[in-house]
Each structure stands twice: as C-alpha cells, then as structure tokens.
Amino acid sequence: MTGESRQDTRAESARDAVPAGGSPLRVAVLGAAGRMGSTVCEAVESAPDMSVIARLDVGDDIAALAGVADVAVDFTVPSATEANVHALIDAGVHPVVGTTGWDEPALDRVREHLERDGRGLGALIAPNFALSAVLAMQFAAQAARYFESVEIIELHHPNKVDAPSGTAVHTAQAVARAREGMPVAPDATQTCLDGARGARVQGIPVHAVRLQGLVAHEEILFGNPGEQLTIRTDSFERSSFMPGVLLAARTVGSRPGLAVGLDAYLELGR
C-alpha cells in the first residue's frame, strides 16, 4: 500500500465512550472498504475501549501509521497480506490478520522479522475469528486419534478467492498432527476424476464448496465401523467473527512474537 493514510474523524466519538482516565486502543483497519473490513470498523467503533484511527485500502501508506496506531487489523487479499504485515512491523504496529493464504515459509519470515525488530511486538495470524470455528478445530484435534477415517468439507460464498479455506487447512494440519503414527485411513479408490477425492493437506482429504447464500461453514467428518462423528461450525453473518477480532486486538500487544490461530489467546488447555 502506498500514498497517504486516511485518518478517521469518527474516532473522536469512540474516544468519548472510554471511561474517564482510560485511553482508547488506536486501531487501523486494512481493507476497510471490503465486507469484512467495514464490519471490523463498525465493531471497533462500537467498543468503548478502542477507536478506529485510520482506514486503509489499496494505495494507502502503512508507514504513516507509525506512532499513530497501536494495532492494525488486516482483512485484505492473500497477495498483499504478507507485505502488509512486514510494513506494520516496521511501523511498530501490532498486526492482527484474518486474511488467509499463509504457508509455513511466510509465517517463518514474520517470526524472523519480529525477532530482528527487537521491540517486543506481537502479531496474530488467524484463519478464523469465530469462536465456534476455533472450538471446532480444537474438538477435531482431540477426536482425531479415536477414528479410522477423517475428511473435511468447507463451504463458503463464491467470492472467496482461495480454496481450500485457511480454516480447513489449519484444521487438517491439527488433525494430521494428532494422528501421527496412526495407520492411513482406508480408501479403496483406484480411479476417479480429477479433484473427486478433494485436495490433500498432510494426508487429510479436504473438499471445498462455493455456493451463493453461504458465508463460512465447515464440517469435520470422523468414521469408525458402525459409527460417525460430525463436528460442524456455521457462521451466518460476518458479525460472528467480531468478538474474536476484538479479543485479538486487545490481547496482541501483550503477547510478543507470532501467534497462529485465535486459540493461542483463549487458553483452551486450562
């Protein structure tokens, strides 16, 4: 993003809602004109302890956030998000990222940048901010060792640009880790059309559906002889992601280094 950042004059009304003696968390939103970005702006403006200090889109200068924003929430596109995060670190701003498309080398580059920076910045990159989705991923990892077979189906609106979704990839990776050392799931398929058995994420079949009327949904299917377990999460509105986004914005500044997945902030193991 290049050019001048736009300061949000409506931030003053959010500041007025902060209790006396408190300072609002200054939040910048990257991708503010998009559907998720605009929903984030509304959620932040409605929170009494934070304010939208800048709304950025393509052509705006992230470096201008230095000394202006405490946290930046990124809901942009996979082709831009890594560069955005590195620019935010350079500016001394804690990134909270909901854009998907990250792989391990990209995550490693962010970890290394945070370590080199040396200011104790925190960053969160999460495939999903809906609490139901975070819990579904946790439950799936717990169930994975008890079933012979597992497959994942993710269902999203047709405007989503990546497949499979970051949530499905993250779920499959967690399930695969939990199943290390187990036999390969039974599958007698010998011939099939390309894609009929889905993509393979660390050996776990993942199927992507794109359909009008959907928002964000996932099913994790487990099977044993004579029984099946289905774990399903549904987000019917983008507002379902906002409690998780606000939690991340409030927490990221106190957690140095990179966290991947909102579960890192939820202390689910306790």
HELIX and SHEET records of a PDB file:
HELIX    1   1 ALA A   11  ASP A   16  1                                   6    
HELIX    2   2 ARG A   35  SER A   46  1                                  12    
HELIX    3   3 ILE A   62  LEU A   65  5                                   4    
HELIX    4   4 PRO A   78  ASP A   90  1                                  13    
HELIX    5   5 GLU A  104  ASP A  117  1                                  14    
HELIX    6   6 LEU A  131  ALA A  143  1                                  13    
HELIX    7   7 ALA A  144  TYR A  146  5                                   3    
HELIX    8   8 GLY A  166  ALA A  178  1                                  13    
HELIX    9   9 ARG A  238  PHE A  241  5                                   4    
HELIX   10  10 MET A  242  THR A  251  1                                  10    
HELIX   11  11 VAL A  252  SER A  254  5                                   3    
HELIX   12  12 ASP A  263  LEU A  266  1                                   4    
SHEET    1   A 7 ARG A   6  GLN A   7  0                                        
SHEET    2   A 7 MET A  50  LEU A  56 -1                                        
SHEET    3   A 7 LEU A  25  LEU A  30  1                                        
SHEET    4   A 7 VAL A  71  ASP A  74  1                                        
SHEET    5   A 7 HIS A  94  VAL A  97  1                                        
SHEET    6   A 7 GLY A 122  ILE A 125  1                                        
SHEET    7   A 7 GLY A 257  VAL A 260  1                                        
SHEET    1   B 5 ALA A 199  VAL A 201  0                                        
SHEET    2   B 5 ILE A 204  ARG A 210 -1                                        
SHEET    3   B 5 SER A 149  HIS A 156  1                                        
SHEET    4   B 5 ALA A 216  ASN A 224 -1                                        
SHEET    5   B 5 GLU A 227  SER A 235 -1                                        
END                                                                             
